[in-house]
Structure formats: structure tokens, C-alpha cells
């Protein structure tokens, strides 16, 4: 497969850089900004820490004991702080504290 040469004007590079800077500024203010390439949504620029929070949530939801605790305490659970508290309580119980 042969690669086709691509020419990019200085104006196009400047516009792309301005768009990227705008996406970063919006993410700094808490907004998730979609990245569109060739008409397709290919990625997101997310605020710092958001990926860690998502990974933490996935970890909690993947743990059967945590899920059981969440379902048992469903009426008092509200947000990620509650999940952290339940995980800490379970860890304390398991360590005999």
C-alpha cells in the first residue's frame, strides 16, 4: 500500500493548534471535549483526574463484595465518596479493625 503525500498549509496548522488550545482550556474548566476526525468521534479530552475517577469506579463496580455492600445500603449511597467509604469499611472489617 502506497502512502499518499499530504500537504498542510501554515494556516491549517495554526487553526488546528487554536482548536487544540481551546479544547485544553475547556477541559481545564471541567468540560469533556469530543475529538472528531473525519466526521467520527474518536476520542475525548477530559479534565485532569477524570480518568482516575472512572478507573476507581470500574474497580469498585467489578468487586462483588463492594457491589453487595452497595446493594444492601442502596438507600444511603450517594456518589463516589460513598463507594470509597464502603470500600474502606470493608477493608477495615477484613483486617480485623
Order of alpha helices (4+ residues) and beta strands (2+ residues): alpha-beta-beta-alpha-alpha-alpha
